[in-house]
Amino acid sequence: KRFLINLNIFSIMELEIIKNGYLECDKGFVTLGRDMGKLVKIPVYCFLVRHPKGNVLIDTGFSINFEKTWGKRLNFFKPILEKDIVEYLKNTKIDFIINTHLHIDHSENNPAFENAEIIVQKEEFEFACNPPSYQKYAYPYKIDKNLKYRFIENDLDLFGDCSVKVIRTPGHTPGHQSVLLNIEGKKIFIVGDACYSSENLKYHCLPGIVWNPDKVMECYDLIRNLEDTQIIFGHEESNLV
């Protein structure tokens, strides 16, 4: 009897949007060429997906130790912590981590979930381990190579039921990926930094940190062409919160 009750409860996939905090920065880092010099606070989100086959954490955010770990980045970005993701999820078993990419504000807490399988594009991992000078400070100073990685090189249907699909969206970084969720027939596209905000999309505006501008614009077209899908942009306040 107890088993049947539990089965009924966990047969429904759930999404929890967790606000890690904010980054205070020049708006030029968000919308290149628009409102440069204006100080803004942009949200940093992580997403917990509870699925019958395991719990998935999409991005792990920045850590509580950012004052020690961010170094020179603090000259340009001021993290404002709202939730320590590690503490908040200390009683939740995380089976999978999907990093949209490995920039520090999306992946710094990865090592804290040492039993989770980290799903990342192979190209992103290789780039993060040896980034060029123009992206050096966007990534952690050292990538932990001893974690449990699953390297992929394309799209992925994580559970084989179309409920959690990883979609390659390079541009912001070479191995950026977004996540398409299907929850009880409702589609939600977690964009990550493939598009920071709806303003980037509206004005065809690049982000301030970019690997390939042409690929970014291709991602914008992909997002525009999504039908019947709720979009959660990488660094814009979400109306789903």
C-alpha positions as CSV (number, residue, x, y, z in Angstrom):
1,K,0.0,0.0,0.0
2,R,2.8,2.4,1.0
3,F,4.7,1.6,-2.2
4,L,1.7,2.5,-4.4
5,I,1.1,5.8,-2.6
6,N,4.8,6.8,-3.1
7,L,4.6,5.7,-6.7
8,N,1.7,8.0,-7.3
9,I,3.4,10.9,-5.7
10,F,6.7,10.6,-7.6
11,S,5.2,9.7,-11.0
12,I,4.6,13.5,-11.5
13,M,7.7,15.5,-12.6
14,E,8.1,18.7,-10.7
15,L,10.2,21.8,-11.3
16,E,11.5,24.1,-8.6
17,I,13.2,27.4,-9.6
18,I,15.8,28.4,-7.0
19,K,17.2,31.9,-7.0
20,N,20.9,31.6,-6.1
21,G,21.1,35.4,-5.9
22,Y,22.1,38.3,-8.1
23,L,25.1,39.6,-10.0
24,E,25.5,43.4,-9.9
25,C,27.3,44.6,-13.0
26,D,27.5,47.1,-15.8
27,K,24.5,46.5,-18.1
28,G,27.0,46.4,-21.0
29,F,27.8,42.8,-19.9
30,V,24.2,41.9,-20.5
31,T,23.2,43.9,-23.6
32,L,26.3,44.8,-25.5
33,G,26.0,48.4,-26.8
34,R,22.8,49.2,-24.9
35,D,22.8,51.2,-21.6
36,M,26.5,50.7,-21.1
37,G,27.6,52.3,-17.8
38,K,24.3,51.6,-16.1
39,L,24.5,49.5,-13.0
40,V,22.0,46.6,-12.9
41,K,21.3,43.5,-10.8
42,I,20.7,40.3,-12.8
43,P,19.3,37.1,-11.2
44,V,21.2,33.8,-11.1
45,Y,18.9,30.7,-11.1
46,C,19.3,27.0,-10.5
47,F,16.6,24.5,-11.4
48,L,15.6,21.4,-9.5
49,V,13.7,18.8,-11.6
50,R,12.2,15.9,-9.6
51,H,11.7,13.0,-12.0
52,P,10.7,9.4,-11.2
53,K,14.1,8.3,-12.4
54,G,16.1,10.8,-10.5
55,N,16.6,14.4,-9.4
56,V,18.2,16.7,-11.9
57,L,19.9,20.0,-10.9
58,I,20.2,22.4,-13.9
59,D,23.2,24.6,-13.1
60,T,24.7,24.8,-9.6
61,G,25.2,28.6,-9.3
62,F,28.0,30.5,-7.5
63,S,29.2,29.4,-4.1
64,I,29.0,31.0,-0.6
65,N,32.8,31.4,-0.8
66,F,32.7,33.8,-3.8
67,E,34.7,36.5,-2.0
68,K,37.7,34.1,-1.9
69,T,37.1,32.3,-5.2
70,W,36.1,35.0,-7.7
71,G,39.4,37.0,-7.5
72,K,39.6,39.7,-10.2
73,R,36.1,39.1,-11.3
74,L,34.9,41.0,-8.3
75,N,36.2,44.2,-10.0
76,F,33.4,43.8,-12.6
77,F,30.7,41.5,-11.0
78,K,29.4,41.8,-7.4
79,P,27.6,38.5,-6.4
80,I,24.7,39.0,-4.0
81,L,24.0,35.6,-2.4
82,E,20.3,34.8,-1.7
83,K,20.4,31.1,-1.3
84,D,23.5,28.9,-0.6
85,I,22.5,26.1,-3.1
86,V,24.6,23.5,-1.3
87,E,23.0,24.2,2.1
88,Y,19.5,24.5,0.5
89,L,19.8,21.1,-1.1
90,K,21.7,19.3,1.6
91,N,18.8,16.9,2.2
92,T,18.0,16.3,-1.5
93,K,19.8,13.6,-3.4
94,I,21.0,15.0,-6.7
95,D,21.4,12.3,-9.3
96,F,22.2,14.4,-12.3
97,I,23.6,17.9,-12.9
98,I,23.1,19.5,-16.3
99,N,25.4,22.5,-16.7
100,T,24.1,24.9,-19.4
101,H,27.8,25.8,-19.6
102,L,30.8,25.9,-17.2
103,H,31.0,29.6,-16.5
104,I,31.6,30.2,-12.8
105,D,28.1,31.5,-12.0
106,H,26.6,28.4,-13.4
107,S,28.9,25.7,-12.1
108,E,30.9,26.7,-9.1
109,N,29.0,24.4,-6.7
110,N,29.5,21.3,-8.9
111,P,32.1,19.7,-6.6
112,A,29.7,19.8,-3.7
113,F,27.5,17.3,-5.4
114,E,30.2,14.6,-5.8
115,N,27.8,11.7,-6.3
116,A,25.9,13.4,-9.2
117,E,26.6,12.6,-12.8
118,I,27.5,15.9,-14.6
119,I,26.1,16.1,-18.1
120,V,28.1,18.6,-20.2
121,Q,29.1,19.0,-23.8
122,K,32.6,17.6,-24.4
123,E,33.5,20.7,-26.3
124,E,32.5,22.9,-23.4
125,F,34.6,20.9,-20.9
126,E,37.7,21.0,-23.1
127,F,37.3,24.7,-23.7
128,A,36.8,25.4,-19.9
129,C,40.0,23.5,-19.0
130,N,42.0,25.8,-21.2
131,P,40.0,28.9,-22.1
132,P,41.5,31.7,-24.3
133,S,42.3,35.0,-22.6
134,Y,39.0,36.6,-23.6
135,Q,37.0,34.0,-21.7
136,K,39.6,33.1,-19.0
137,Y,37.8,34.9,-16.1
138,A,34.4,33.7,-17.0
139,Y,35.4,30.1,-16.0
140,P,36.6,28.8,-12.6
141,Y,40.3,29.1,-12.2
142,K,40.5,25.4,-12.1
143,I,38.1,22.8,-13.4
144,D,37.7,19.7,-11.2
145,K,38.5,16.9,-13.6
146,N,37.8,14.2,-11.0
147,L,34.0,14.6,-10.9
148,K,31.6,12.1,-12.5
149,Y,31.2,13.6,-16.0
150,R,29.1,12.3,-18.9
151,F,30.4,14.0,-22.0
152,I,28.0,14.4,-24.8
153,E,28.4,15.9,-28.3
154,N,24.8,16.6,-29.3
155,D,21.3,16.7,-28.0
156,L,20.2,14.3,-25.3
157,D,16.8,12.9,-24.2
158,L,17.9,12.2,-20.6
159,F,15.3,9.8,-19.5
160,G,14.1,8.6,-23.0
161,D,10.6,10.0,-22.4
162,C,11.0,13.6,-23.8
163,S,10.5,15.1,-20.3
164,V,14.1,16.4,-20.0
165,K,15.8,17.2,-23.2
166,V,19.3,18.7,-23.5
167,I,19.5,21.0,-26.6
168,R,22.9,22.2,-28.0
169,T,22.9,26.0,-28.2
170,P,26.5,27.1,-28.8
171,G,27.4,30.8,-29.2
172,H,27.8,32.2,-25.8
173,T,30.4,29.4,-25.3
174,P,31.3,26.6,-27.7
175,G,29.5,23.9,-25.8
176,H,26.6,25.8,-24.4
177,Q,23.4,23.7,-24.0
178,S,19.8,24.6,-23.0
179,V,17.1,22.3,-21.5
180,L,13.6,21.7,-22.8
181,L,11.2,20.4,-20.1
182,N,7.9,18.8,-20.7
183,I,5.9,18.8,-17.5
184,E,2.4,17.3,-17.8
185,G,2.2,18.6,-21.4
186,K,3.6,22.1,-20.5
187,K,6.8,22.9,-22.3
188,I,9.4,25.0,-20.6
189,F,12.7,26.1,-22.2
190,I,15.5,26.9,-19.8
191,V,17.7,28.9,-22.1
192,G,20.7,29.4,-19.9
193,D,23.0,32.1,-21.3
194,A,22.2,31.2,-24.9
195,C,20.1,34.4,-24.4
196,Y,20.4,36.5,-21.3
197,S,17.1,38.3,-21.5
198,S,14.1,39.1,-23.6
199,E,15.8,42.4,-24.4
200,N,18.7,40.6,-26.2
201,L,16.1,38.8,-28.3
202,K,14.0,41.9,-29.0
203,Y,16.9,44.1,-30.2
204,H,19.1,41.3,-31.7
205,C,21.6,42.4,-29.0
206,L,24.7,40.3,-28.2
207,P,25.7,39.5,-24.6
208,G,28.9,41.2,-23.3
209,I,30.7,37.9,-23.0
210,V,30.5,35.9,-26.2
211,W,32.4,33.2,-28.1
212,N,30.7,33.3,-31.5
213,P,28.3,36.1,-32.4
214,D,26.8,34.3,-35.4
215,K,26.0,31.2,-33.4
216,V,24.4,33.5,-30.7
217,M,22.1,34.9,-33.4
218,E,21.2,31.3,-34.6
219,C,20.2,30.5,-31.0
220,Y,18.0,33.6,-30.9
221,D,16.2,32.4,-34.0
222,L,15.7,29.0,-32.5
223,I,14.1,30.6,-29.4
224,R,11.9,32.8,-31.5
225,N,10.6,29.8,-33.4
226,L,9.5,27.8,-30.4
227,E,5.8,27.4,-30.2
228,D,3.6,27.0,-27.1
229,T,6.7,27.1,-24.9
230,Q,7.4,29.1,-21.7
231,I,10.9,30.7,-22.0
232,I,13.1,31.2,-19.0
233,F,16.0,33.5,-19.9
234,G,19.4,33.1,-18.4
235,H,19.5,36.3,-16.4
236,E,16.1,37.8,-16.4
237,E,13.5,37.7,-13.6
238,S,11.2,34.8,-14.4
239,N,7.4,35.1,-14.0
240,L,7.4,31.4,-13.0
241,V,9.1,32.2,-9.7
